[in-house]
C-alpha cells in the first residue's frame, strides 16, 4: 500500500467516525478550558488585542481521536481520465458517475468524476440510502451508448473498467452480477430479437456462419450484458472483446494491434462468448414453451374410456420402454445376421483367442514384423472352389523324374540312352569336340 492509498483510507475512516474517541475529546476540551486566558480585550477583536508574548496557547494540531468529524455523505474527486489514475481511485472505493464528452482544452483528457459513499457515523439517526447505486447504473447505461462515439478511441480495458468498476461481471464467474441481475423475459426478448436473430446467433456459435453475419446483433447483446440483463459468465478477455466489438465498433484488425492477439484467437474467444449468450437466450424461450405445454396439458380434459374397455396395465412410458427394448433386440439380430454373411466372412480375422495369445507371448521381447497363427481354414481346390475334408480329391501317384545323364570321359563312347518308364526315348547328346581341336573356319571365296 502506497502513501496516497494510506492517506485516503485514514481520511475515509476519520469522516466515518471510526477514529473519534468521546472520552479523549472530553479530556482535551477540559484541559483547554482550564488554561489561563492570555488574550487582551474582547475575543476576536484585533483593535484591542495586546501584542505580547503568550503562554499556554491552544495547539495548532490535535490528535484525530479528539476531533469530532463533520457529517459528510460522500468523498469525491475529479481528474483527467487515464487507466492508471482510474485504477488508483477505483482501489480507494470510488465509483464513476460522470465523464465529460469533450476533452479538456489544456490536457486533452476527458474529465471524470468519481464518488465514494461514506458509511454513517454511530450517532446517525437515519440509515444510509443507496443513492450512489442509482447514479452508477445510469452512468453505465449511458456509457454503453457513448462508447461508440467520442470514447471509441479508448483502449478496450479502459472501456471495461468504466462499465464494470467493481468487476462484478467477471469476478467469481459473475456470481455477484447474477444476484442483482434483472432477468430478461420472453416478452422483452421478442421486442429486441426475432426468432431468425436467435437462429443466427446459434448457427454462428456452432461455427456454421461467418462473423460478419452477426455483427448487427453485437451492440444489442453487449448492451444487454453490461446492463445486467444477460447473467452469463464471461472471462475478463471475453468481456473486453464484448466492449471492443459490440460497443466501440472496432474491427478485428484493430484489436490485433491493441491487444497483441492473432485474429483467429480473437474470433475463437468471441465465438465462445456468443455461444454462452445464445444458450441463455434459448433457455428463456424453452422455459416459456414448456410452461405453455404444461398449462395446455393440465387444461385438456381427460378422455373417457369406451364401454367395456379396461384401463391399460402399464403407463405410456412403460410401453415406450418396452418398444425400445424390442427394437434394440431386432437391431442386434440384424447385425448378427450381417456378420454371418459368407460375403463378409472372408474379411474376418482367423485364428482362436488361444492361438493369438500364444503368438503374442512369444513376441513380447521383440516386436515382430508379422505374426502367423493356425486358422484351421478349409483348403482350396486348384480352381478356387472351397472343398470340405470329404470332398478333397484323392492324391495322385507320384511320377518318377527321369535320371539325368552323367558326363562321361571324352575318350570313351557315350552310353546308350536309357528308356524312361513312360516308353519315350531320350534325346541323344550332341557329340563333344576333343580338347585342343577347333572347328575350322570357312575361308572367304
C-alpha positions, 0 to 999 in steps of 0.5 A: 500500500502506497502513501496516497492509498494510506492517506485516503483510507485514514481520511475515509475512516476519520469522516466515518467516525471510526477514529473519534474517541468521546472520552479523549475529546472530553479530556482535551476540551477540559484541559483547554478550558482550564488554561489561563486566558492570555488574550487582551480585550474582547475575543476576536477583536484585533483593535484591542488585542495586546501584542505580547508574548503568550503562554499556554496557547491552544495547539495548532494540531490535535490528535484525530481521536479528539476531533469530532468529524463533520457529517459528510455523505460522500468523498469525491474527486475529479481528474483527467481520465487515464487507466492508471489514475482510474485504477488508483481511485477505483482501489480507494472505493470510488465509483464513476458517475460522470465523464465529460464528452469533450476533452479538456482544452489544456490536457486533452483528457476527458474529465471524470468524476468519481464518488465514494459513499461514506458509511454513517457515523454511530450517532446517525439517526437515519440509515444510509440510502443507496443513492450512489447505486442509482447514479452508477447504473445510469452512468453505465447505461449511458456509457454503453451508448457513448462508447461508440462515439467520442470514447471509441478511441479508448483502449478496450480495458479502459472501456471495461473498467468504466462499465464494470468498476467493481468487476462484478461481471467477471469476478467469481464467474459473475456470481455477484452480477447474477444476484442483482441481475434483472432477468430478461423475459420472453416478452422483452426478448421478442421486442429486441430479437426475432426468432431468425436473430436467435437462429443466427446467433446459434448457427454462428456459435456452432461455427456454421456462419461467418462473423460478419453475419452477426455483427448487427446483433453485437451492440444489442447483446453487449448492451444487454450484458453490461446492463445486467440483463444477460447473467452469463459468465464471461472471462475478463478477455471475453468481456473486453472483446464484448466492449471492443466489438459490440460497443466501440465498433472496432474491427478485428484488425484493430484489436490485433494491434491493441491487444497483441492477439492473432485474429483467429484467437480473437474470433475463437474467444468471441465465438465462445462468448456468443455461444454462452449468450445464445444458450441463455437466450434459448433457455428463456424461450424453452422455459416459456414453451414448456410452461405453455405445454404444461398449462395446455396439458393440465387444461385438456380434459381427460378422455373417457374410456369406451364401454367395456374397455379396461384401463391399460396395465402399464403407463405410456412410458412403460410401453415406450420402454418396452418398444425400445427394448424390442427394437434394440433386440431386432437391431442386434439380430440384424447385425448378427445376421450381417456378420454371418454373411459368407460375403463378409466372412472372408474379411474376418480375422482367423485364428482362436483367442488361444492361438493369438495369445500364444503368438503374442507371448512369444513376441513380447521381447521383440516386436515382430514384423508379422505374426502367423497363427493356425486358422484351421481354414478349409483348403482350396481346390486348384480352381478356387472352389472351397472343398470340405475334408470329404470332398478333397480329391484323392492324391495322385501317384507320384511320377518318377523324374527321369535320371539325368545323364552323367558326363562321361570321359571324352575318350570313351563312347557315350552310353546308350540312352536309357528308356524312361518308364513312360516308353519315350526315348531320350534325346541323344547328346550332341557329340563333344569336340576333343580338347585342343581341336577347333572347328575350322573356319570357312575361308572367304571365296 
